[in-house]
């Protein structure tokens, strides 16, 4: 078997190393047989991660379309985003897409699950009176995750902490994890105290909650991409509680993004996109919020991979790599122009 050879500065450690790709695995030991050098110089890092994507759903109906999914997934592959967490999808992801060599590796969570006491939900969510049982079923049927809601409308009832705790305890008992949509102070607090693993959108986090989340190895996914484009428009709206809630939530996120990182909470980069999400732009939003560039890139790369249970660049790891000419820890925009993308050991670019 012919192996591929790369040499460059390997991130995040920053050591210049030789890497060989044999099939779908990496090794630092030169294998026997023929070798083809595909990259020399520059920087080599694990494939990027979009940790909150809903690709494949029609924007108007939210119907799931495998063809839309495949098209968006291949765009992700082309720009070097090689791992996607999909926390909520209307239908199971077909096995043919999971096995497609051109589609990034997937971490899925099944349908959006909501406690049936939440009001004003649309038909996107699956409402249930037994959130714990549904959460366990979805965690077992997917990749160990389920997705729920700490809240929905800002001025309506929130999911009680006791309901969320029952869900978390049940899912954790089968070695699964829970992600929760949180955009109110009450919903966020209940989710953190109940044991939710990954706080999605993460509005109104406070230092005491971040300490709790850090102590159990939790994560926040700010999804700046989903909000930042609406801020200027919302500022033009009449004064009122909804405007205060939105602008206050985004402002709280600006503080919490950095506070979470400083507290030791894993920060994940997620675009909240229904199609192809721009992960490099999300990295830029994290930097604009105050994260050091290296930490922001880690949120979309090595830190995200570790949190989701995937290896980085290490002996025997899956051969999902991106090479760029400039150091993205200094200049994240370098990630827009990968000179090489390897997915499952095959060149995608």
C-alpha positions in Angstrom: 0.0 0.0 0.0 1.3 3.4 -0.9 1.4 5.8 2.1 1.2 9.6 2.0 3.8 11.8 3.6 3.5 15.2 5.2 6.0 17.4 6.9 5.3 20.7 8.7 4.6 22.4 12.0 2.0 20.2 13.8 -0.6 22.0 15.8 -1.4 22.7 18.6 2.0 21.6 19.9 4.1 23.5 17.3 6.7 20.8 16.6 8.0 20.2 13.1 7.3 16.6 12.4 6.9 14.0 9.7 3.5 12.3 9.4 2.6 9.3 7.3 -0.9 8.4 6.3 -1.6 4.7 5.8 -5.2 4.1 4.8 -7.3 6.1 7.3 -4.7 6.3 10.1 -1.8 8.5 11.0 1.6 7.3 12.1 4.9 9.0 13.0 6.8 5.9 11.9 7.7 5.6 8.3 5.9 2.6 6.9 7.5 0.2 4.5 6.6 0.4 0.8 6.1 3.3 -1.5 5.6 6.8 -0.2 4.1 9.9 -1.9 4.9 13.3 -0.4 1.8 15.5 -0.5 2.8 18.4 1.7 6.0 20.0 3.0 6.3 23.1 5.1 3.7 25.4 6.7 1.3 24.2 9.4 -0.7 21.0 9.8 -3.7 20.8 12.1 -6.6 18.4 12.7 -9.6 19.0 10.5 -11.9 21.8 11.7 -15.1 21.3 13.6 -18.6 22.9 13.4 -20.0 21.9 16.8 -23.5 23.2 16.2 -24.9 22.7 12.7 -28.3 21.7 11.4 -27.4 21.2 7.8 -29.8 19.6 5.4 -33.0 21.4 6.5 -35.1 23.7 4.3 -35.1 27.1 5.8 -38.8 27.6 5.1 -40.3 24.3 6.2 -37.4 22.7 8.2 -38.0 19.5 6.3 -34.9 17.3 6.1 -33.5 16.8 2.6 -30.6 14.3 2.2 -29.5 16.0 -1.0 -29.2 19.4 0.7 -27.3 17.7 3.6 -24.9 16.0 1.2 -24.2 19.3 -0.7 -23.6 21.3 2.4 -21.5 18.5 3.9 -19.2 18.4 0.9 -18.8 22.2 1.1 -17.6 21.7 4.7 -15.1 19.1 3.5 -13.8 21.4 0.8 -13.0 24.1 3.3 -11.4 21.7 5.8 -14.2 21.3 8.3 -14.1 17.6 8.8 -16.2 16.9 11.9 -19.8 18.1 12.4 -22.0 17.9 15.5 -25.6 18.0 14.5 -27.6 18.7 17.7 -31.1 18.2 16.3 -32.3 16.9 13.0 -35.8 16.1 11.8 -35.0 12.6 10.4 -32.2 10.1 11.0 -29.1 10.8 9.0 -29.1 8.0 6.3 -26.3 5.4 6.6 -25.3 6.2 3.0 -24.4 9.7 4.1 -22.5 8.6 7.2 -20.5 6.2 5.0 -19.8 8.7 2.2 -16.1 9.3 2.0 -16.7 12.9 1.0 -18.9 13.7 4.0 -17.3 14.9 7.3 -17.5 12.6 10.3 -20.7 13.1 12.2 -21.9 13.4 15.8 -25.7 13.4 15.9 -28.3 13.8 18.6 -31.6 12.8 17.0 -34.7 15.1 17.0 -35.0 18.2 19.0 -36.7 17.2 22.3 -38.7 19.5 24.5 -40.6 19.2 27.8 -44.3 19.4 27.0 -44.8 22.2 29.4 -42.9 24.7 27.2 -45.2 27.1 25.4 -45.2 28.6 21.9 -43.0 26.0 20.3 -43.2 25.5 16.6 -43.6 22.1 15.0 -39.8 21.7 14.9 -39.5 20.2 18.3 -40.7 16.8 19.6 -42.7 17.6 22.8 -42.8 14.8 25.4 -44.0 14.3 28.9 -41.2 11.8 29.5 -38.1 13.8 28.5 -35.7 11.4 30.3 -36.9 8.3 28.4 -36.8 10.1 25.0 -33.4 11.5 25.7 -32.0 8.1 26.5 -33.5 6.6 23.4 -32.0 9.3 21.2 -28.6 9.1 22.9 -28.5 5.4 22.3 -29.8 5.6 18.7 -27.3 8.4 17.7 -23.8 9.2 18.8 -24.3 9.5 22.6 -26.0 12.8 22.5 -29.5 14.2 22.8 -30.7 17.8 22.5 -33.3 19.6 24.6 -34.4 23.1 25.7 -33.9 25.0 28.9 -36.3 27.6 27.5 -38.0 28.9 24.4 -39.8 32.2 24.5 -38.2 34.7 26.8 -41.4 35.6 28.7 -42.9 32.1 29.0 -42.4 29.2 31.4 -39.0 27.5 31.4 -38.1 23.8 31.7 -37.9 23.1 35.4 -34.5 22.2 36.8 -36.0 19.0 38.2 -37.1 17.8 34.7 -33.7 18.6 33.2 -32.0 16.8 36.1 -34.0 13.7 35.5 -33.1 13.8 31.9 -29.4 14.4 32.6 -29.2 11.6 35.2 -30.9 9.1 32.9 -28.7 10.0 29.9 -25.5 10.0 31.9 -26.4 6.6 33.2 -26.1 5.2 29.7 -22.9 7.2 29.2 -24.6 9.8 27.0 -24.5 13.5 27.1 -27.1 16.3 26.9 -27.0 19.6 24.9 -29.5 22.3 25.8 -30.8 25.4 24.0 -30.4 28.2 26.6 -31.3 31.8 25.9 -32.7 33.1 29.2 -31.2 33.6 32.6 -33.7 31.1 34.2 -33.3 28.5 31.5 -29.5 28.7 31.5 -29.3 28.4 35.3 -31.6 25.4 35.4 -29.7 23.7 32.7 -26.3 24.2 34.3 -27.4 23.2 37.8 -29.3 20.2 36.4 -26.2 18.7 34.9 -26.4 19.6 31.2 -23.1 18.9 29.4 -23.2 21.5 26.6 -24.9 24.8 26.9 -26.0 25.9 23.4 -26.2 29.6 22.6 -25.3 30.2 26.3 -26.9 33.5 27.1 -26.9 35.0 30.6 -24.2 32.7 32.0 -22.7 34.0 35.3 -19.4 33.3 37.0 -20.9 30.9 39.5 -22.6 28.9 36.8 -19.3 28.8 34.8 -17.5 27.4 37.9 -20.1 24.6 38.1 -19.8 23.9 34.4 -16.0 23.8 34.5 -15.9 21.5 37.5 -17.8 18.8 35.6 -15.9 19.3 32.3 -18.8 21.0 30.5 -18.9 23.1 27.4 -20.5 26.2 25.9 -21.3 26.8 22.2 -21.9 30.5 21.7 -23.1 30.3 18.1 -22.2 33.9 17.4 -22.9 33.5 13.7 -26.6 33.0 14.5 -26.9 36.3 16.4 -24.4 38.9 15.4 -26.0 39.7 12.0 -29.2 40.7 13.7 -27.9 43.1 16.3 -27.9 46.3 14.2 -31.5 45.6 13.0 -32.7 44.9 16.6 -31.3 48.1 17.8 -33.6 50.0 15.4 -36.7 48.3 17.0 -39.0 50.0 19.5 -38.0 49.8 23.1 -39.5 46.9 25.0 -38.8 43.7 26.8 -38.0 41.6 23.7 -35.5 44.1 22.5 -33.9 44.2 25.9 -33.8 40.4 26.1 -32.1 40.0 22.7 -29.5 42.8 23.1 -28.9 41.8 26.8 -28.4 38.2 25.8 -25.9 39.0 23.1 -24.0 41.3 25.4 -23.9 38.7 28.2 -22.5 36.2 25.6 -19.7 38.6 24.8 -18.6 38.5 28.5 -19.3 34.8 29.0 -17.3 33.6 26.0 -14.1 34.8 27.6 -15.1 34.1 31.2 -15.9 30.5 30.2 -12.5 30.0 28.6 -10.8 31.5 31.6 -12.8 29.4 34.0 -11.7 26.2 32.2 -15.0 25.5 30.4 -14.5 24.1 26.9 -15.6 26.7 24.3 -16.9 25.2 21.1 -17.3 26.9 17.7 -20.7 26.4 16.2 -22.5 28.2 13.4 -26.1 27.1 14.0 -26.4 26.8 10.2 -29.1 25.0 8.2 -26.6 24.7 5.3 -22.9 25.1 5.0 -21.6 27.1 8.0 -18.7 29.4 7.9 -16.5 28.1 10.7 -13.7 30.5 10.0 -16.1 33.4 10.4 -17.2 31.9 13.7 -13.6 31.8 14.8 -13.4 35.5 14.0 -16.5 36.2 16.1 -14.8 34.4 19.0 -11.7 36.5 18.6 -13.9 39.6 18.4 -15.5 38.6 21.7 -12.1 38.6 23.3 -10.7 35.0 22.9 -7.0 34.8 22.0 -6.7 33.6 18.4 -5.1 30.3 19.4 -8.0 29.6 21.8 -10.6 30.5 19.1 -8.9 28.2 16.6 -8.8 25.5 19.3 -12.6 25.9 19.8 -13.0 24.9 16.1 -10.3 22.3 16.1 -8.2 20.4 18.7 -10.3 21.4 21.8 -13.6 20.6 20.0 -12.3 17.3 18.8 -11.1 16.3 22.3 -14.4 17.3 23.8 -16.4 15.3 21.2 -14.2 12.2 21.7 -12.0 12.5 18.6 -8.3 12.4 18.5 -6.1 15.2 17.1 -2.8 14.5 15.4 -1.4 11.6 17.3 -0.2 8.0 16.6 -3.0 5.9 15.2 -5.5 8.8 14.9 -8.0 9.1 12.0 -6.3 10.8 9.0 -8.4 14.0 9.0 -5.9 16.9 8.4 -5.7 20.4 7.1 -2.5 22.2 6.0 -2.1 25.9 5.7 0.9 28.2 4.9 0.6 30.6 7.8 0.2 30.0 11.5 -3.6 30.1 12.2 -2.9 30.6 15.9 -1.7 34.0 14.9 -3.7 34.6 11.8 -6.9 32.5 11.9 -7.9 33.8 8.4 -5.1 31.5 7.0 -7.7 28.7 7.5 -9.6 30.1 4.5 -7.0 28.9 2.1 -6.0 25.4 3.0 -3.2 24.0 0.7 -4.3 20.4 1.5 -7.3 18.8 3.0 -7.3 15.1 3.9 -10.5 13.3 5.0 -10.3 9.7 5.9 -6.8 9.6 4.4 -7.9 10.8 1.0 -7.1 14.2 -0.5 -10.2 16.4 -0.7 -8.2 19.5 -1.8 
